[in-house]
Amino acid sequence: MTAFNTQLVHGETIGDNQTGAVNPPVYNSSTYQYRSIEQPAHWDYARSGNPTREFLEKQIAQLEHGVRGFAFASGMAAIHAVLAIFKPGDHLIVGNQIYGGTYRLLNQYFKEREITFTAVDSRDLNAVAAAIQPNTKAIYFEPFTNPLLQVTSVKKISELAHKYRLLTIVDNTFLTPYLQQPLTLGADLVVHSATKYLSGHSDVIAGLVVAKNAELAEKIYFIQNALGGVLSPQDANLVRRGIQTLALRLERQQDNVAQLIKFLQHCPQVAGIHYPGLPGSADYDIAQDECRGCGGVFSFELVPGVDACQFVDHLKLFKLAVSLGAVESLAELPYEMSHAELPPEERLAAGISPQLIRLAVGIEDVTDLQADLQQALMVASQQPQTSIK
């Protein structure tokens, strides 16, 4: 068994050719020739299987310690495939701070197909247990919530789920298998928006699923093949290439986060910082126990009187954009961007204030990133407050 960082670079061979190429080829063929009618091909039609995609699927299964991986055309396609294994009449428990696209899929698509769900604070085991119904089949959550970085214990949720014979489904996008491997902590299925850290360069849309056992793997494969939302060979190759530098990028991103937080802690314009890697923070102990790092995203609150809109509008290196996990640094104002579709009262109830800033930190020189934050804070401190509804 090779070490994790070696697995990032090499993956697992699929024995597809004898050319000696150090990188697996990109196979664009939509169909494959049979040797004979008595010898069906391993790959026959590209929706059902493709050598380039299979390399990536085997690699993510290896990294997450699952039996089989699956690559989809987007993170939402991956989540859809996981939720599609459930049947009309089934009930799910979901974290109340899951990705908005996931909530929309549940509420506007699966609800119409008679799959119901209850949203709870997944950190509260009593609340999770109280939400279990006779027809409950699974618990779905994100270990680190967006944008407040609140931490749910994968171990404790998995223990509770197993007690009631429920599946545990974890969206591991924020942490990746480099920082957390949920299947080893008791989870049954892991999903990723590979658009983020795994690809790492803001140039591909992709989703991944890893199953812990063969029975679940067969269910996911049936959905993947039947619905056909598969990842293209070109995009599979981009994700594979991104994975090779995952460890290097995340280490640099986490180092940059630590330095920027240290700077912001001494800025009078900053009221508070949300990051579970901070000693003394509410979720520090869980993060230390279950993760090998807390990633490259954090958020902070500006004090009243500092104009949050002016702050993000005057950033220069930090790009004002949604998404995360890439080599370039991004900033967003969740109240006006990622969570804007929620009514104001729901945003505030969730802790999403107009003064909240989320940063997805890249791999640039940290002194440049710090200078960018500093100049934007100075501008925002001198401007009249922008009215936010």
ZATI-455550 format. One record per residue (C-alpha): residue number from 1; residue in one letter; x, y, z. Coordinates in pm, 1 decimal. Layout:
% ZATI-455550
REC pos code       xx       yy       zz
REC NUM    A        X        Y        Z
...
***
This chain:
% ZATI-455550
REC pos code       xx       yy       zz
REC   1    M      0.0      0.0      0.0
REC   2    T    154.6    328.5   -110.8
REC   3    A    128.2    648.3     93.7
REC   4    F   -149.4    899.4     31.1
REC   5    N     64.3   1162.1   -142.0
REC   6    T    197.9    895.2   -377.1
REC   7    Q   -157.0    785.5   -455.2
REC   8    L   -239.8   1145.4   -548.9
REC   9    V     26.5   1140.6   -818.0
REC  10    H     -1.4    785.7   -951.5
REC  11    G   -351.9    654.3   -882.9
REC  12    E   -419.5    293.6   -986.0
REC  13    T   -335.3    150.2  -1325.7
REC  14    I   -620.5     37.1  -1545.6
REC  15    G   -398.9   -160.9  -1787.3
REC  16    D   -538.6     10.5  -2092.8
REC  17    N   -229.6     28.6  -2314.5
REC  18    Q    135.2    -68.7  -2348.6
REC  19    T    279.8    259.2  -2473.0
REC  20    G    464.1    347.9  -2153.1
REC  21    A    285.8    685.1  -2125.0
REC  22    V    331.9    827.5  -1775.5
REC  23    N    -18.3    980.7  -1786.8
REC  24    P   -331.9    787.9  -1879.6
REC  25    P   -452.7    884.0  -2228.5
REC  26    V   -773.0   1076.7  -2295.4
REC  27    Y  -1001.4    835.8  -2477.7
REC  28    N  -1256.7   1018.7  -2689.7
REC  29    S  -1410.9    709.2  -2845.0
REC  30    S  -1785.0    669.7  -2788.6
REC  31    T  -1777.3    295.1  -2859.4
REC  32    Y  -1531.2      6.0  -2834.7
REC  33    Q  -1466.7   -298.9  -3048.3
REC  34    Y  -1546.2   -647.6  -2921.8
REC  35    R  -1271.6   -908.4  -2971.0
REC  36    S  -1545.7  -1152.4  -3069.1
REC  37    I  -1907.8  -1219.9  -2988.6
REC  38    E  -1789.1  -1466.7  -2724.1
REC  39    Q  -1555.9  -1207.9  -2566.7
REC  40    P  -1744.5   -890.3  -2474.5
REC  41    A  -1523.0   -587.1  -2427.0
REC  42    H  -1450.1   -444.6  -2081.1
REC  43    W  -1550.7   -106.7  -2223.2
REC  44    D  -1828.9   -118.9  -2479.5
REC  45    Y  -2004.8    220.4  -2479.3
REC  46    A  -1867.4    538.5  -2322.7
REC  47    R  -2173.2    621.5  -2110.5
REC  48    S  -2128.7    286.2  -1936.5
REC  49    G  -1753.3    314.9  -1899.4
REC  50    N  -1449.9    498.2  -2033.5
REC  51    P  -1081.8    426.2  -1956.7
REC  52    T   -997.2    789.3  -1872.4
REC  53    R  -1299.1    822.4  -1645.7
REC  54    E  -1231.4    483.5  -1489.0
REC  55    F   -881.7    592.5  -1388.9
REC  56    L  -1028.2    888.4  -1198.4
REC  57    E  -1304.6    676.1  -1045.9
REC  58    K  -1054.9    419.3   -919.8
REC  59    Q   -830.6    691.1   -784.4
REC  60    I  -1100.4    868.6   -580.7
REC  61    A  -1214.5    531.1   -442.2
REC  62    Q   -856.3    460.6   -338.0
REC  63    L   -814.2    802.3   -174.7
REC  64    E  -1145.0    777.9     14.1
REC  65    H  -1095.6    409.5    108.0
REC  66    G  -1414.6    300.5    -68.0
REC  67    V  -1487.5      3.5   -291.0
REC  68    R  -1582.2    203.6   -600.0
REC  69    G  -1590.8    559.3   -728.5
REC  70    F  -1809.8    732.4   -985.9
REC  71    A  -1749.5   1049.0  -1188.0
REC  72    F  -2033.6   1279.3  -1292.6
REC  73    A  -2076.4   1586.6  -1509.9
REC  74    S  -2119.3   1814.1  -1205.5
REC  75    G  -2135.2   1808.0   -828.1
REC  76    M  -2513.4   1836.3   -848.5
REC  77    A  -2528.7   1539.4  -1087.3
REC  78    A  -2333.7   1339.6   -828.3
REC  79    I  -2568.6   1445.7   -547.9
REC  80    H  -2869.7   1367.7   -766.3
REC  81    A  -2736.9   1016.9   -828.4
REC  82    V  -2693.7    954.5   -455.9
REC  83    L  -3041.5   1079.6   -370.4
REC  84    A  -3192.0    882.6   -659.4
REC  85    I  -3122.7    553.2   -481.2
REC  86    F  -3414.8    631.5   -250.1
REC  87    K  -3778.2    548.8   -326.1
REC  88    P  -4114.8    726.6   -292.7
REC  89    G  -4215.4    721.7     71.5
REC  90    D  -3858.3    736.6    202.0
REC  91    H  -3756.6   1008.3    448.1
REC  92    L  -3414.5   1170.4    485.7
REC  93    I  -3257.1   1384.0    756.3
REC  94    V  -3038.1   1661.0    617.7
REC  95    G  -2817.6   1923.9    776.4
REC  96    N  -2982.9   2264.4    792.9
REC  97    Q  -2675.0   2431.8    644.0
REC  98    I  -2627.3   2216.6    334.1
REC  99    Y  -2546.0   2365.0     -6.3
REC 100    G  -2839.7   2560.9   -147.0
REC 101    G  -2839.8   2358.9   -468.3
REC 102    T  -2880.7   2039.0   -267.0
REC 103    Y  -3168.5   2188.2    -71.0
REC 104    R  -3332.8   2303.1   -396.5
REC 105    L  -3296.5   1954.7   -545.4
REC 106    L  -3461.4   1800.2   -240.4
REC 107    N  -3735.4   2057.6   -202.4
REC 108    Q  -3828.2   2116.7   -566.4
REC 109    Y  -3750.4   1782.7   -730.1
REC 110    F  -3742.2   1487.2   -492.7
REC 111    K  -4024.3   1619.9   -277.4
REC 112    E  -4251.7   1599.1   -583.0
REC 113    R  -4144.4   1235.2   -612.7
REC 114    E  -4261.0   1171.0   -255.9
REC 115    I  -3919.9   1161.6    -91.6
REC 116    T  -3948.4   1378.3    218.5
REC 117    F  -3680.7   1532.2    436.4
REC 118    T  -3632.2   1708.7    767.3
REC 119    A  -3362.6   1973.6    805.3
REC 120    V  -3190.8   1984.9   1145.3
REC 121    D  -2873.1   2118.3   1300.6
REC 122    S  -2654.9   1813.4   1243.1
REC 123    R  -2426.2   1916.9   1529.7
REC 124    D  -2714.8   1847.0   1771.2
REC 125    L  -2735.4   1470.1   1806.0
REC 126    N  -3055.4   1494.4   2009.0
REC 127    A  -3220.6   1693.6   1731.4
REC 128    V  -3102.0   1441.8   1474.0
REC 129    A  -3232.1   1149.6   1677.7
REC 130    A  -3566.2   1325.1   1733.0
REC 131    A  -3606.7   1367.1   1355.9
REC 132    I  -3581.9    992.6   1286.1
REC 133    Q  -3906.8    844.4   1157.5
REC 134    P  -4004.7    484.0   1078.6
REC 135    N  -3940.0    554.0    708.1
REC 136    T  -3609.1    740.5    756.1
REC 137    K  -3336.0    593.5    538.3
REC 138    A  -3033.5    824.0    563.9
REC 139    I  -2864.1   1125.4    721.0
REC 140    Y  -2703.3   1370.0    476.7
REC 141    F  -2476.9   1654.3    589.8
REC 142    E  -2161.6   1856.9    530.7
REC 143    P  -1892.7   1822.7    803.3
REC 144    F  -1797.0   2192.3    759.8
REC 145    T  -2084.8   2425.9    680.6
REC 146    N  -2067.9   2715.7    439.6
REC 147    P  -1995.8   2997.3    517.2
REC 148    L  -1971.0   2978.1    898.4
REC 149    L  -1747.4   2666.9    909.7
REC 150    Q  -1952.7   2495.5   1178.8
REC 151    V  -1834.5   2137.9   1234.3
REC 152    T  -2040.5   1819.7   1259.2
REC 153    S  -1880.8   1500.4   1386.2
REC 154    V  -1882.4   1231.3   1118.7
REC 155    K  -1804.6    971.6   1385.3
REC 156    K  -2101.0   1060.4   1605.0
REC 157    I  -2351.5   1092.6   1321.3
REC 158    S  -2235.3    760.8   1177.5
REC 159    E  -2270.6    589.2   1514.8
REC 160    L  -2623.8    723.4   1551.2
REC 161    A  -2711.8    625.9   1194.1
REC 162    H  -2584.1    272.2   1235.8
REC 163    K  -2783.8    234.6   1555.9
REC 164    Y  -3101.3    294.1   1354.9
REC 165    R  -2976.4    116.7   1039.0
REC 166    L  -2957.4    439.6    841.1
REC 167    L  -2707.3    541.3    575.6
REC 168    T  -2463.1    823.4    644.4
REC 169    I  -2396.7   1044.0    341.9
REC 170    V  -2124.2   1310.0    362.9
REC 171    D  -2049.3   1594.6    124.8
REC 172    N  -1670.7   1612.3    157.5
REC 173    T  -1613.7   1900.5    -86.9
REC 174    F  -1466.8   2145.2    165.7
REC 175    L  -1213.5   1901.5    311.5
REC 176    T  -1130.9   1649.2     35.7
REC 177    P   -981.0   1309.2    125.4
REC 178    Y   -654.2   1488.5    202.4
REC 179    L   -803.3   1644.9    515.6
REC 180    Q  -1078.7   1397.7    602.5
REC 181    Q  -1182.3   1050.2    491.2
REC 182    P  -1544.0   1008.8    605.9
REC 183    L  -1573.3    641.0    510.9
REC 184    T  -1300.8    554.8    762.7
REC 185    L  -1499.9    749.0   1024.8
REC 186    G  -1815.0    544.1    964.4
REC 187    A  -1990.0    707.5    667.2
REC 188    D  -2139.4    499.7    384.6
REC 189    L  -2131.6    737.3     86.8
REC 190    V  -1913.8   1038.2      9.0
REC 191    V  -1986.2   1303.3   -253.3
REC 192    H  -1762.4   1576.8   -392.1
REC 193    S  -1801.2   1878.8   -607.8
REC 194    A  -1473.1   1803.4   -784.1
REC 195    T  -1506.4   2148.2   -939.3
REC 196    K  -1350.5   2282.5   -621.1
REC 197    Y  -1031.7   2157.1   -451.7
REC 198    L   -991.1   1833.0   -643.5
REC 199    S   -959.8   2000.4   -983.1
REC 200    G   -828.0   2316.2   -821.1
REC 201    H   -804.8   2552.5  -1118.3
REC 202    S  -1156.6   2690.5  -1187.8
REC 203    D  -1158.5   2527.6  -1530.8
REC 204    V  -1384.4   2223.5  -1499.1
REC 205    I  -1725.0   2125.4  -1359.4
REC 206    A  -1730.7   1774.7  -1210.8
REC 207    G  -1875.4   1558.7   -935.0
REC 208    L  -1757.5   1239.2   -765.2
REC 209    V  -1920.1    973.2   -547.9
REC 210    V  -1751.6    697.9   -347.3
REC 211    A  -1938.3    399.2   -201.8
REC 212    K  -1825.1    205.6    102.1
REC 213    N  -1967.6   -130.6     -1.8
REC 214    A  -2053.2   -322.2   -317.9
REC 215    E  -2430.3   -306.4   -269.8
REC 216    L  -2432.1     73.1   -261.4
REC 217    A  -2184.3     83.4   -548.7
REC 218    E  -2417.4   -118.9   -769.9
REC 219    K  -2704.5    119.0   -693.8
REC 220    I  -2495.7    424.5   -779.6
REC 221    Y  -2367.0    263.0  -1099.2
REC 222    F  -2719.1    181.6  -1211.8
REC 223    I  -2818.3    548.0  -1170.2
REC 224    Q  -2499.7    670.8  -1339.3
REC 225    N  -2548.9    444.0  -1640.2
REC 226    A  -2926.8    485.1  -1660.7
REC 227    L  -2939.3    863.8  -1631.5
REC 228    G  -2613.5    919.5  -1817.0
REC 229    G  -2481.6   1228.1  -1639.4
REC 230    V  -2123.6   1107.8  -1679.2
REC 231    L  -1804.8   1311.8  -1677.2
REC 232    S  -1642.9   1360.4  -2017.9
REC 233    P  -1296.7   1210.0  -2080.7
REC 234    Q  -1141.6   1556.2  -2119.3
REC 235    D  -1286.2   1676.9  -1789.5
REC 236    A  -1194.1   1351.8  -1613.2
REC 237    N   -836.3   1413.0  -1721.6
REC 238    L   -844.3   1769.4  -1585.1
REC 239    V   -966.1   1645.3  -1246.2
REC 240    R   -702.5   1370.5  -1246.3
REC 241    R   -433.5   1627.2  -1318.0
REC 242    G   -563.9   1857.8  -1045.6
REC 243    I   -559.8   1577.6   -788.3
REC 244    Q   -187.6   1530.6   -843.5
REC 245    T   -114.5   1866.1   -675.0
REC 246    L   -393.2   1854.0   -413.8
REC 247    A   -161.1   1813.3   -114.9
REC 248    L     74.0   2090.0   -226.5
REC 249    R   -210.7   2331.5   -293.5
REC 250    L   -398.1   2261.6     29.1
REC 251    E    -88.0   2297.1    243.1
REC 252    R    -10.2   2633.8     84.6
REC 253    Q   -372.5   2744.0    114.2
REC 254    Q   -386.9   2648.5    481.1
REC 255    D    -58.8   2829.3    550.3
REC 256    N   -200.4   3138.6    381.9
REC 257    V   -522.0   3111.3    584.3
REC 258    A   -324.8   3096.6    909.6
REC 259    Q   -128.9   3409.5    820.4
REC 260    L   -434.2   3604.1    705.0
REC 261    I   -630.2   3515.0   1017.4
REC 262    K   -338.4   3625.4   1232.2
REC 263    F   -341.3   3959.3   1047.7
REC 264    L   -719.3   4005.9   1069.4
REC 265    Q   -727.4   3929.4   1441.6
REC 266    H   -544.3   4257.4   1498.2
REC 267    C   -757.5   4467.4   1260.8
REC 268    P  -1004.6   4700.1   1436.6
REC 269    Q  -1245.5   4664.1   1143.3
REC 270    V  -1294.6   4290.3   1216.2
REC 271    A  -1544.8   4181.7   1481.4
REC 272    G  -1490.9   3805.7   1467.7
REC 273    I  -1351.5   3516.9   1262.8
REC 274    H  -1511.5   3182.1   1179.0
REC 275    Y  -1258.9   2900.8   1135.3
REC 276    P  -1249.1   2571.5   1329.8
REC 277    G   -869.7   2565.1   1315.8
REC 278    L   -857.7   2843.1   1575.6
REC 279    P   -775.8   2708.7   1925.5
REC 280    G  -1061.2   2786.9   2158.4
REC 281    S  -1322.8   2803.6   1883.6
REC 282    A  -1645.0   2610.2   1938.0
REC 283    D  -1561.7   2325.6   1700.1
REC 284    Y  -1184.9   2310.9   1741.1
REC 285    D  -1175.1   1979.2   1929.6
REC 286    I  -1393.6   1793.5   1677.2
REC 287    A  -1188.7   1927.3   1388.0
REC 288    Q   -865.1   1824.5   1558.0
REC 289    D   -997.4   1475.2   1622.6
REC 290    E  -1144.8   1401.6   1280.6
REC 291    C   -948.9   1616.1   1033.7
REC 292    R   -582.4   1668.5    951.6
REC 293    G   -649.6   2034.1    870.0
REC 294    C   -936.7   2279.7    827.2
REC 295    G   -894.2   2383.5    465.9
REC 296    G   -861.3   2706.3    275.8
REC 297    V  -1194.6   2875.3    347.4
REC 298    F  -1278.5   3103.9    637.3
REC 299    S  -1517.0   3388.2    706.0
REC 300    F  -1516.0   3698.0    922.5
REC 301    E  -1750.9   3971.6   1041.5
REC 302    L  -1685.9   4339.1    985.1
REC 303    V  -1772.1   4575.9   1268.6
REC 304    P  -2074.2   4805.9   1222.9
REC 305    G  -1980.5   5112.7   1023.0
REC 306    V  -1735.6   4932.2    795.4
REC 307    D  -1899.7   4898.7    454.7
REC 308    A  -1898.2   4533.2    351.3
REC 309    C  -2000.4   4609.6     -8.2
REC 310    Q  -1721.7   4864.4    -46.1
REC 311    F  -1477.4   4614.4    103.0
REC 312    V  -1546.7   4338.0   -150.4
REC 313    D  -1578.7   4584.8   -439.5
REC 314    H  -1231.5   4727.6   -371.9
REC 315    L  -1044.9   4399.5   -346.1
REC 316    K   -791.9   4360.6   -627.6
REC 317    L   -622.4   4021.3   -596.7
REC 318    F   -922.4   3852.1   -435.4
REC 319    K  -1175.9   3800.7   -713.9
REC 320    L  -1539.3   3873.1   -623.9
REC 321    A  -1689.4   3536.0   -718.0
REC 322    V  -1866.6   3231.5   -582.9
REC 323    S  -1696.5   2888.5   -565.4
REC 324    L  -1380.3   2791.7   -379.5
REC 325    G  -1081.6   2560.1   -379.3
REC 326    A   -886.0   2698.9   -673.7
REC 327    V   -533.7   2836.9   -698.4
REC 328    E   -664.7   3194.3   -708.3
REC 329    S   -819.2   3363.5   -404.9
REC 330    L  -1190.4   3446.0   -410.0
REC 331    A  -1409.3   3662.4   -188.7
REC 332    E  -1783.9   3679.8   -156.2
REC 333    L  -2053.3   3853.6     46.2
REC 334    P  -2283.0   3560.9    136.3
REC 335    Y  -2575.9   3785.0    232.9
REC 336    E  -2584.2   3929.0   -120.0
REC 337    M  -2447.0   3635.7   -321.2
REC 338    S  -2454.1   3268.1   -221.2
REC 339    H  -2746.5   3305.1     24.1
REC 340    A  -2936.0   3589.9   -142.3
REC 341    E  -3230.3   3367.0   -242.1
REC 342    L  -3319.7   3317.1    125.8
REC 343    P  -3557.4   3570.3    286.1
REC 344    P  -3368.1   3825.4    501.3
REC 345    E  -3505.2   3681.1    825.1
REC 346    E  -3382.2   3332.3    730.9
REC 347    R  -3038.6   3465.7    639.6
REC 348    L  -3007.3   3638.2    974.7
REC 349    A  -3140.9   3333.3   1162.9
REC 350    A  -2870.5   3123.9    994.9
REC 351    G  -2600.9   3366.6   1106.8
REC 352    I  -2558.7   3520.8    760.8
REC 353    S  -2532.7   3890.7    836.5
REC 354    P  -2473.2   4175.0    588.0
REC 355    Q  -2129.7   4218.4    749.6
REC 356    L  -2012.9   3860.1    685.4
REC 357    I  -1726.8   3809.9    438.4
REC 358    R  -1617.4   3466.9    310.3
REC 359    L  -1270.3   3414.0    169.5
REC 360    A  -1158.4   3111.2    -32.1
REC 361    V   -783.4   3149.3    -10.7
REC 362    G   -553.7   3051.9   -297.3
REC 363    I   -181.7   2991.5   -332.2
REC 364    E    -61.3   3346.8   -402.9
REC 365    D    210.9   3509.6   -193.2
REC 366    V     46.2   3577.5    140.6
REC 367    T    204.1   3922.4    172.1
REC 368    D     18.8   4029.9   -141.4
REC 369    L   -307.6   3885.7    -14.3
REC 370    Q   -263.1   4061.2    320.0
REC 371    A   -190.8   4393.0    149.8
REC 372    D   -506.0   4351.9    -59.9
REC 373    L   -721.3   4293.7    247.8
REC 374    Q   -559.7   4586.7    425.5
REC 375    Q   -621.5   4838.8    148.3
REC 376    A   -983.9   4722.7    104.5
REC 377    L  -1044.6   4754.2    479.6
REC 378    M   -910.3   5108.1    470.7
REC 379    V  -1144.7   5202.2    184.9
REC 380    A  -1444.8   5036.7    352.1
REC 381    S  -1374.0   5217.9    680.3
REC 382    Q  -1385.8   5557.9    512.4
REC 383    Q  -1700.5   5507.7    304.3
REC 384    P  -2060.5   5571.5    410.6
REC 385    Q  -2245.0   5249.1    487.9
REC 386    T  -2418.3   5092.9    186.3
REC 387    S  -2783.5   5013.0    250.6
REC 388    I  -2850.9   4640.6    222.4
REC 389    K  -3208.0   4516.8    221.1
***
